[in-house]
Amino acid sequence: MKTYRKELWFEVKTRRALINITDQVEACLKESGIKEGLLLCNAMHITSSVFINDDEPGLHRDFERFLEKLAPEKPYDQYEHNTFEDNADAHLKRTIMGREVVVAVTGGKLDFGPWEQIFYGEFDGKRRKKVLVKIIGE
């Protein structure tokens, strides 16, 4: 069995963003040389997320509205966590969107369903954060 590990780094200039990272993850898979196995992709920071969904701008705006209704950024004083940083909402949004995805690798390709893409979700940007790509297989 072969293993592969790579860190992808992001520094989003806005507080929140959804970034399609499918091409970067596919490049990792190609670099690994693994044809059959599993790929794990996870956010390595508690206020960011990795998830699978459709790359459709309207849906992305829907995510933003949905998350803001569930965990509004302001007022900051609504959260007990907000004593040192004003990012409690980002922690909650990350929990809702999830930490990681696992995708089957078949024939050297990500085994996606229709329209599936991998996204990095940033909920407390303006600093450097990493995403881990780990692939195991043959």
C-alpha positions as CSV (number, residue, x, y, z in Angstrom):
1,M,0.0,0.0,0.0
2,K,1.2,3.5,-0.9
3,T,0.5,6.7,1.1
4,Y,0.7,10.3,0.1
5,R,0.4,13.5,2.2
6,K,0.3,17.1,1.1
7,E,-0.7,20.4,2.8
8,L,-2.7,23.0,0.8
9,W,-2.4,26.6,2.2
10,F,-5.0,29.3,1.9
11,E,-5.1,32.9,3.0
12,V,-8.5,34.3,2.3
13,K,-8.7,38.1,2.3
14,T,-12.3,38.2,3.4
15,R,-14.0,36.9,6.6
16,R,-15.9,34.2,4.7
17,A,-15.5,32.5,1.4
18,L,-16.2,29.2,-0.4
19,I,-13.4,28.1,-2.7
20,N,-13.6,25.2,-5.1
21,I,-10.4,23.2,-4.5
22,T,-11.3,20.2,-6.7
23,D,-8.5,20.9,-9.2
24,Q,-5.9,21.2,-6.4
25,V,-7.0,17.9,-4.9
26,E,-7.0,16.2,-8.3
27,A,-3.5,17.4,-8.8
28,C,-2.5,15.8,-5.5
29,L,-4.1,12.5,-6.6
30,K,-2.2,12.6,-9.9
31,E,1.1,13.4,-8.1
32,S,0.5,10.5,-5.7
33,G,0.3,7.9,-8.5
34,I,-2.4,6.0,-6.5
35,K,-5.0,4.4,-8.8
36,E,-7.3,2.6,-6.3
37,G,-7.9,3.7,-2.7
38,L,-9.2,6.5,-0.5
39,L,-8.6,10.2,-0.4
40,L,-9.1,12.2,2.8
41,C,-9.2,16.0,2.6
42,N,-9.7,17.9,5.8
43,A,-9.5,21.4,7.2
44,M,-6.7,21.8,9.8
45,H,-8.3,24.8,11.5
46,I,-11.3,25.0,13.7
47,T,-12.9,27.9,11.8
48,S,-12.7,26.4,8.3
49,S,-14.3,23.5,6.6
50,V,-14.0,21.0,3.7
51,F,-17.2,19.7,2.1
52,I,-18.6,18.4,-1.1
53,N,-21.4,20.0,-3.0
54,D,-22.3,21.7,-6.4
55,D,-20.3,24.6,-7.7
56,E,-23.3,26.8,-8.3
57,P,-23.2,30.5,-7.2
58,G,-26.8,30.7,-6.2
59,L,-26.3,27.7,-3.9
60,H,-23.3,29.3,-2.4
61,R,-25.3,32.5,-1.6
62,D,-27.9,30.1,-0.1
63,F,-25.3,28.6,2.1
64,E,-24.2,32.0,3.3
65,R,-27.8,33.1,4.2
66,F,-28.5,29.7,5.9
67,L,-25.3,29.8,8.0
68,E,-25.8,33.4,8.9
69,K,-29.4,32.6,10.1
70,L,-28.1,29.7,12.3
71,A,-25.0,31.4,13.6
72,P,-25.0,35.2,12.9
73,E,-21.7,36.9,13.1
74,K,-23.1,39.9,15.0
75,P,-23.7,41.1,17.6
76,Y,-20.5,39.7,18.9
77,D,-21.6,39.8,22.5
78,Q,-24.3,37.2,21.9
79,Y,-21.6,34.5,22.3
80,E,-19.7,33.5,25.5
81,H,-16.7,32.5,23.4
82,N,-16.1,36.1,22.1
83,T,-13.8,37.4,24.8
84,F,-10.4,37.3,23.0
85,E,-11.6,36.9,19.4
86,D,-14.9,37.7,17.8
87,N,-15.2,34.4,15.9
88,A,-17.7,32.2,17.8
89,D,-20.0,32.2,14.8
90,A,-17.1,30.8,12.6
91,H,-16.7,27.8,15.0
92,L,-20.4,27.1,14.8
93,K,-20.5,27.4,11.0
94,R,-17.5,25.0,10.7
95,T,-19.4,22.4,12.8
96,I,-22.4,22.7,10.6
97,M,-20.4,22.4,7.3
98,G,-18.1,19.7,8.6
99,R,-14.4,19.1,8.9
100,E,-13.5,16.7,6.1
101,V,-14.5,14.6,3.1
102,V,-13.5,11.1,2.1
103,V,-13.6,10.2,-1.6
104,A,-13.1,6.9,-3.2
105,V,-10.3,6.7,-5.8
106,T,-11.1,4.5,-8.8
107,G,-9.0,4.2,-11.9
108,G,-6.8,7.1,-10.7
109,K,-9.8,9.5,-10.5
110,L,-11.9,10.9,-7.7
111,D,-15.1,8.7,-7.8
112,F,-17.7,11.6,-7.7
113,G,-21.4,11.6,-8.2
114,P,-22.9,14.1,-10.7
115,W,-22.0,17.7,-10.0
116,E,-19.9,16.9,-6.9
117,Q,-16.9,19.2,-6.2
118,I,-14.7,19.7,-3.2
119,F,-14.8,23.1,-1.4
120,Y,-12.8,24.9,1.2
121,G,-15.1,26.9,3.4
122,E,-13.5,29.8,5.3
123,F,-15.5,31.4,8.1
124,D,-12.9,33.5,9.9
125,G,-10.4,34.5,7.2
126,K,-7.6,37.0,6.9
127,R,-5.0,34.6,8.1
128,R,-3.1,31.6,6.7
129,K,-4.7,28.2,7.2
130,K,-4.0,24.7,5.8
131,V,-5.9,21.8,4.4
132,L,-4.5,18.3,4.6
133,V,-4.8,15.8,1.6
134,K,-4.0,12.2,2.6
135,I,-4.3,9.4,0.1
136,I,-3.9,5.7,0.7
137,G,-4.1,2.9,-1.8
138,E,-2.3,1.1,-4.6
